[in-house]
Amino acid sequence: MASVWISDRQHQAAFTTVCLRFVLVLDCYGSLSHILYLTVTFYILIYTILYTNILFYICFRKMLTDASQQETVASVDTVESVDTGDQPLPSSTSDAGTQCFLKPPRWSHGSLAAVKLENIMMRAALLKDVRQLSPQHQTFSLEAYHSLILHFAPKHTGFSYLGMYSRLLLAALHYNHNANRETARRSDGTEKYCVRYPRFRKGAHVVRPIKEAASYGYATSLMKALRESYANSPAVLREVGANLSSDAPAPIAKSFEQIPKEEAISLY
């Protein structure tokens, strides 16, 4: 099995995710007492993450399945030094080959810190989120494709069924044709890079490769295939268009039950 090392960048990403989660929870409560209570809980969680590394071991296992939820529960017993008969969390290498570094704190069972940690880690929402974490595969490509769809079909513009269907197909063709573009090169063969200073990095720089310009060769191939297929049989093209139009779903408003106007006025 390949080893998975927990890097500093992964630490920061996981820590930022947890922080944002608790900030959103704080924003949902209007009562001052709830805010104070959740604020104390939030700082206890920060202390736990910085000094124990328990959550990082759980989040960055090789595979996150239903067993991750059991590991979350087991980690609470490990922190509280409860002997359940199972093997404790490893300090160097797990049975799956995952490299990690654990320094379990010496908290006694039933202490205030242990109870706070247990209340946080045993929350149903957190256990559900742990099962959905992905340490290796991210959704950057999916987000890029969604952004491209908004260029072909902006949300502020209404399209017919066929218009939207055609634009989605064109967006997919454009993405597949340009998703894996190579890094642009200079005349001497060296790759081009640019330096950016994102606001969230607070003055730190980010080096990004400059990709080659997008190409639209798929449009030429599409028009060529269209002429070859339907130049001598325009009736077939009209038939295909009619079949697509017949597949268009009915407007959502027609699926609602409507009552007579007189009855609506009487109920007013």
N, C-alpha and C positions, 0 to 999 in steps of 0.2 A: 504493500500500500504506500502511496506517496504521502509524504509528510506535509502537513499544513501548518505553517508558522504564523503566529499572530503578530503582525507588524504594528508599528506605531500608527500608521495610517488607518489600519483596521480598528485599532483602539479608539482613535479620534472619531471615526465614523460611527461606531457603535455608541460611544459616549454622547455624541451630538444627537443621535436618534432618540436616546432615552431622555435627554434633556428637553428636546422639543416636545416629546410626548407629555412630560409632566407640566411644561409651560401651558400646553393646550388644556390640560385638566384644570390648572389653576384659573385659566380664563373662563371656564365654564361655570365656576362657582361665584355667586355674588355675595354670599355671607362672609363676613370678616373672620369668623371663627373657623370656617372651612378653609379659608385661604391660609390662615396661620398654621392650621394642622397640616395641610398638604405641603406648606413650605418647609416645615420641620422634617416631614417625611422625605421631601425632595433632597434636602441636604444630607440626610442619613444615607440615601441611595448614592449620592455623589461620593461620600466617604467609603461606602462599600465597594464601588467600582474602582476607585483609585488605589485602595489598599488590599483588595482581596483577589481581584481578577477572576472571580467565580463566574460572573455573567459572560465574560469573554470566552471561557472554556465551553460554556453551553452553546453560545451563539455561533462559534466557528468550528463545530465538529464537521467531519467529512460529509455527513448527510444529516439533514434535519427532517426527521419523520415524526411519527407518533412517539418514538422513544425519547425525543427531546423533552417532551413534557414530563416523562418519568425522571429524566436527568435533572430537570429543574427542581422537582420535589426532593430528589435525593441530595441535591446540593445544599438544601436548607438543613437537612439532618447532619451533613458534614460540617457546616459552619457551627451548628449547635452542639457538635461532638456527641451525636446520638448514635449508638451502635445498633444498626438495623440488621446486621448479619451479612449485608452486601459488601462488596469491595468498595473502599473509599475512592474518591476522585484521585487520579494519579497526580504525581508531582512533576513528572518528566514526560513520559510517553504513555499514551493510552493503548488499549487493546486494538484499536482501529488504526494505530500508527499516527495519531494526531499529536503533534508537539505542543506543549502548553507549559505554563509556569504558574503554579498555584501556591499561595501562602495562606492557608486557612487561618482566620483569626481565632483566638481562644475566647470565644464567647460562651458563657454558661447557658444551659437551656432554661428558658423562662426569663432571662434578663431583658431589660428594656430594649437594648439594641437588637437582640435576637428576635424578639416579638415584632419589632418594627420591620426587620428584614423579612420575616416570614409573611407578614401581612402584605408586603410589596410583591414578593416573588410568587405567592400563592394566588394572586388575583387571577380570575378567569380570563380577563382581557390580555394580561401579559402572557399567560400560558398559551393562549391562542395565537398570539403574535410570534412567539418563539417557534412554533411549528411552521410558520410561513417565512421565516428568515432564509436568506440565500447568501452564503458566504462566498460563492464563486461566480454565480451568474447574476447579472444585473439587467435592468430594463432600459439601458441607454438607447439601444437600437430601436426598441419599440417606441420610446418617447420621440426619437428623431423621425420615425415614420409618421407618428401622429402629428408632429409639427408640419411635416410635408403635406399631409392631407389638408391641413388648414390653409395652405397656400393654394391648393387646387380647388378646394371647396370651403370658402370662408363661412363662418357661422352666421355672420350678419347678412348673408344673402340666401334667399330661398331658392331651391332647385326642384325640378320635377324628379320623379323616380328615375327615369332614364338619364336625365342630366346628372343626378348624383351618382348613379351606377357607373356612368361613363367616366366621371371625374375620379372615382375611387380606383377604377381600373388603370387610368392613366397615372395616378399617383403611385400605384404598385409597380407599374412598368418603369417609371422614372427612378424609384427607389432601388429596384433590383439592378438597374443599369448603372447606377452611380454610387451604390452603398460602399463598395470596396475599392474606391479610387486610391491610386498610389500617391505617395508623397511627391510633390513637384520637385524638379531638379533644375539646377542652374546649367549654364552652358558647359561648365567644367565637370558636370556630373554629380556635384554635391547636393544633398537634400536641402530644401528650404524649411526654415523654422521661423516662428515669430514668438515674441515675448509679450505676455499680457499681464496686467496687474488687476485682477478681479477685486471688487470691493470686499468680498467676504474673506479674502486672504489678508486684509489689513496691511497693505504695503508689500507683501511677499509676491514674487513673480511666479508665473506659470509659463512653461515652454510648450508650445503646441506646434505640431507639424502642419505645414501648408499643403493642402490637398490639391490635386490637379483640378482644373476647371471642369464643371459638369458638362456632359455631352448629351446630345439629344438624337443619337443615331437610331434609337428605338422608334422614333416617329417616322423616319424614312422607311425603315423596315415594315412598319405597320401600314403605311400608305401603299407600299409596293405589294404587300400581301393582299390588301383590299382590292387593288386593281386587278391582280391576277385571279382572284376568286370570283369577283362579281362584275367585271367589265363587260362580259358577254351575257350576263344574266341579271339585269337590274331587278327583275321581278323577284328573284330569290332573295335579294337584299331587302326588298320591301317586306317580304314574308317573314324574314328574321326579325325585322323591326317590329312587325305586328305581334309576333310571338312574345317579344320582350315587353311590349306594352301591355299585353294581356296578363303578364305575371305581376304587374304593379299592384301592390296591396291597396285596399280601400282606405280613404282617410280615417284617421283615428276618431274624428268627431262622429262619423256615421255609426261607430260601434256603441255609442252611448244611447241610452234609452231616453227618448224625448216624450214629454207629456203635452197634451193640448194646451193652447194658450189660455183658454178660459179656466182650466183647472189650476194652472200655475198662478193666475191672478187671484183665484179664490183662496189659495193657500198662502198668499202674501200677507 
